[in-house]
Amino acid sequence: MPRLKLFDTTYLIDLINGDEGAVKKAGEVDVEGLFKAISIVTAHEYLRGVYHLYMHEKKLLESKLRRAEAELSRFEIMPYAYDIAKVAAKIDAILISEGISLSFADIIIAATALHYKLTLITRNIGHFKRIPELNIETY
């Protein structure tokens, strides 16, 4: 089993919401001392959700943002850089030529996993299984 893991946004949300499978996977990863990372896109999507849900309640927003930053700090946050953009462009072109549509965010997350040779941890197997050479684990 590869020791390098990239967790997608769905996993992060499931973990925070106490999903049994996500919590179990977190325990396994912690016990094994595996490298835990997320894409900068996952950080963006998660923080966007916090802002969206609480932007009209300033004190609650501040509290939720502090919690979110604490949760995100448990992961190495992988940046979106030119090398990842090249991998993402290739994935996108392949999928388009096959008539497959995948969100820009999911393509960047997959490209990050491929570029750094990380196994992607996700519940959204259907989204990611169409990407050649991507190692996927579910929970």
C-alpha positions as a LaTeX table, in Angstrom:
\begin{tabular}{lrrr}
\hline
Residue & $x$ (\AA) & $y$ (\AA) & $z$ (\AA) \\
\hline
Met1 & 0.00 & 0.00 & 0.00 \\
Pro2 & 1.50 & 3.38 & $-1.00$ \\
Arg3 & 2.39 & 5.50 & 2.00 \\
Leu4 & 1.60 & 8.81 & 0.34 \\
Lys5 & $-2.03$ & 9.98 & 0.43 \\
Leu6 & $-3.93$ & 12.90 & $-1.07$ \\
Phe7 & $-7.40$ & 13.40 & 0.36 \\
Asp8 & $-10.13$ & 14.98 & $-1.75$ \\
Thr9 & $-12.71$ & 17.53 & $-0.63$ \\
Thr10 & $-15.47$ & 14.98 & $-0.11$ \\
Tyr11 & $-13.25$ & 13.04 & 2.26 \\
Leu12 & $-12.41$ & 16.16 & 4.26 \\
Ile13 & $-16.07$ & 17.10 & 4.60 \\
Asp14 & $-17.00$ & 13.52 & 5.51 \\
Leu15 & $-14.26$ & 13.44 & 8.15 \\
Ile16 & $-15.40$ & 16.71 & 9.71 \\
Asn17 & $-19.00$ & 15.49 & 9.70 \\
Gly18 & $-17.99$ & 12.28 & 11.48 \\
Asp19 & $-18.63$ & 9.84 & 8.62 \\
Glu20 & $-17.74$ & 6.39 & 9.97 \\
Gly21 & $-15.67$ & 5.36 & 6.95 \\
Ala22 & $-13.75$ & 8.63 & 6.82 \\
Val23 & $-13.01$ & 8.53 & 10.56 \\
Lys24 & $-11.81$ & 4.92 & 10.27 \\
Lys25 & $-9.54$ & 5.84 & 7.33 \\
Ala26 & $-8.12$ & 8.77 & 9.33 \\
Gly27 & $-7.31$ & 6.41 & 12.18 \\
Glu28 & $-5.56$ & 3.98 & 9.83 \\
Val29 & $-3.52$ & 6.76 & 8.26 \\
Asp30 & $-2.56$ & 8.20 & 11.66 \\
Val31 & $-1.52$ & 4.80 & 13.07 \\
Glu32 & 0.60 & 4.05 & 10.01 \\
Gly33 & 2.16 & 7.52 & 10.08 \\
Leu34 & 1.39 & 8.11 & 6.40 \\
Phe35 & 2.02 & 11.36 & 4.52 \\
Lys36 & $-1.30$ & 13.25 & 4.49 \\
Ala37 & $-1.92$ & 15.94 & 1.93 \\
Ile38 & $-4.70$ & 17.89 & 0.28 \\
Ser39 & $-4.67$ & 19.99 & $-2.85$ \\
Ile40 & $-4.89$ & 23.74 & $-2.50$ \\
Val41 & $-8.19$ & 23.27 & $-4.38$ \\
Thr42 & $-9.56$ & 21.21 & $-1.48$ \\
Ala43 & $-8.54$ & 23.95 & 0.96 \\
His44 & $-10.30$ & 26.49 & $-1.28$ \\
Glu45 & $-13.48$ & 24.41 & $-1.59$ \\
Tyr46 & $-13.64$ & 23.77 & 2.14 \\
Leu47 & $-13.07$ & 27.41 & 3.10 \\
Arg48 & $-15.56$ & 28.55 & 0.46 \\
Gly49 & $-18.15$ & 26.34 & 2.14 \\
Val50 & $-17.42$ & 27.87 & 5.54 \\
Tyr51 & $-17.70$ & 31.41 & 4.15 \\
His52 & $-20.88$ & 30.54 & 2.29 \\
Leu53 & $-22.58$ & 29.03 & 5.33 \\
Tyr54 & $-21.56$ & 31.64 & 7.90 \\
Met55 & $-20.75$ & 34.90 & 6.06 \\
His56 & $-23.76$ & 36.69 & 7.55 \\
Glu57 & $-22.83$ & 35.87 & 11.16 \\
Lys58 & $-19.44$ & 37.50 & 11.77 \\
Lys59 & $-18.62$ & 35.98 & 15.18 \\
Leu60 & $-19.71$ & 32.50 & 14.13 \\
Leu61 & $-17.76$ & 32.87 & 10.88 \\
Glu62 & $-14.60$ & 33.76 & 12.80 \\
Ser63 & $-15.06$ & 30.71 & 15.03 \\
Lys64 & $-15.74$ & 28.39 & 12.10 \\
Leu65 & $-12.73$ & 29.75 & 10.19 \\
Arg66 & $-10.46$ & 29.09 & 13.18 \\
Arg67 & $-11.78$ & 25.53 & 13.35 \\
Ala68 & $-11.36$ & 25.07 & 9.60 \\
Glu69 & $-7.77$ & 26.30 & 9.71 \\
Ala70 & $-7.02$ & 23.91 & 12.58 \\
Glu71 & $-8.51$ & 21.03 & 10.57 \\
Leu72 & $-6.62$ & 22.01 & 7.42 \\
Ser73 & $-3.34$ & 22.26 & 9.35 \\
Arg74 & $-3.43$ & 18.47 & 9.83 \\
Phe75 & $-2.56$ & 18.13 & 6.14 \\
Glu76 & 0.29 & 19.20 & 3.92 \\
Ile77 & $-1.36$ & 21.58 & 1.42 \\
Met78 & $-0.04$ & 20.93 & $-2.07$ \\
Pro79 & 0.12 & 24.06 & $-4.25$ \\
Tyr80 & $-1.22$ & 24.45 & $-7.76$ \\
Ala81 & 1.84 & 25.06 & $-9.89$ \\
Tyr82 & 2.82 & 24.95 & $-13.55$ \\
Asp83 & 3.83 & 21.26 & $-13.49$ \\
Ile84 & 0.42 & 20.34 & $-12.10$ \\
Ala85 & $-1.27$ & 22.59 & $-14.66$ \\
Lys86 & 0.46 & 20.61 & $-17.43$ \\
Val87 & $-0.76$ & 17.30 & $-16.00$ \\
Ala88 & $-4.26$ & 18.77 & $-15.55$ \\
Ala89 & $-4.35$ & 20.05 & $-19.13$ \\
Lys90 & $-3.43$ & 16.59 & $-20.41$ \\
Ile91 & $-6.12$ & 14.93 & $-18.26$ \\
Asp92 & $-8.69$ & 17.49 & $-19.38$ \\
Ala93 & $-7.82$ & 17.02 & $-23.07$ \\
Ile94 & $-8.03$ & 13.22 & $-22.79$ \\
Leu95 & $-11.38$ & 13.36 & $-21.03$ \\
Ile96 & $-12.82$ & 15.88 & $-23.48$ \\
Ser97 & $-11.72$ & 13.72 & $-26.42$ \\
Glu98 & $-13.62$ & 10.83 & $-24.81$ \\
Gly99 & $-16.72$ & 12.97 & $-24.27$ \\
Ile100 & $-16.25$ & 12.96 & $-20.50$ \\
Ser101 & $-16.87$ & 16.04 & $-18.39$ \\
Leu102 & $-15.17$ & 16.46 & $-15.03$ \\
Ser103 & $-15.05$ & 19.58 & $-12.88$ \\
Phe104 & $-11.95$ & 21.75 & $-13.02$ \\
Ala105 & $-11.48$ & 21.22 & $-9.27$ \\
Asp106 & $-11.51$ & 17.42 & $-9.61$ \\
Ile107 & $-9.06$ & 17.58 & $-12.51$ \\
Ile108 & $-6.65$ & 19.70 & $-10.45$ \\
Ile109 & $-6.98$ & 17.35 & $-7.47$ \\
Ala110 & $-6.29$ & 14.33 & $-9.70$ \\
Ala111 & $-3.38$ & 16.08 & $-11.41$ \\
Thr112 & $-1.88$ & 16.88 & $-8.02$ \\
Ala113 & $-2.10$ & 13.22 & $-7.01$ \\
Leu114 & $-0.53$ & 12.10 & $-10.29$ \\
His115 & 2.23 & 14.71 & $-10.26$ \\
Tyr116 & 3.33 & 13.84 & $-6.71$ \\
Lys117 & 2.59 & 10.09 & $-7.11$ \\
Leu118 & 0.03 & 10.16 & $-4.29$ \\
Thr119 & $-2.88$ & 7.77 & $-3.83$ \\
Leu120 & $-6.15$ & 9.71 & $-3.93$ \\
Ile121 & $-8.52$ & 8.99 & $-1.05$ \\
Thr122 & $-12.11$ & 9.64 & $-2.10$ \\
Arg123 & $-15.65$ & 8.39 & $-1.90$ \\
Asn124 & $-16.25$ & 9.70 & $-5.44$ \\
Ile125 & $-14.81$ & 6.74 & $-7.31$ \\
Gly126 & $-17.11$ & 7.50 & $-10.28$ \\
His127 & $-15.52$ & 10.93 & $-10.76$ \\
Phe128 & $-11.94$ & 9.79 & $-10.65$ \\
Lys129 & $-11.90$ & 6.26 & $-12.10$ \\
Arg130 & $-11.92$ & 7.70 & $-15.63$ \\
Ile131 & $-8.47$ & 9.23 & $-15.15$ \\
Pro132 & $-5.70$ & 6.94 & $-16.44$ \\
Glu133 & $-2.97$ & 5.89 & $-14.02$ \\
Leu134 & $-4.61$ & 7.51 & $-10.98$ \\
Asn135 & $-4.32$ & 5.36 & $-7.85$ \\
Ile136 & $-7.56$ & 5.57 & $-5.87$ \\
Glu137 & $-8.63$ & 4.29 & $-2.46$ \\
Thr138 & $-12.07$ & 4.64 & $-0.96$ \\
Tyr139 & $-13.38$ & 4.40 & 2.57 \\
\hline
\end{tabular}
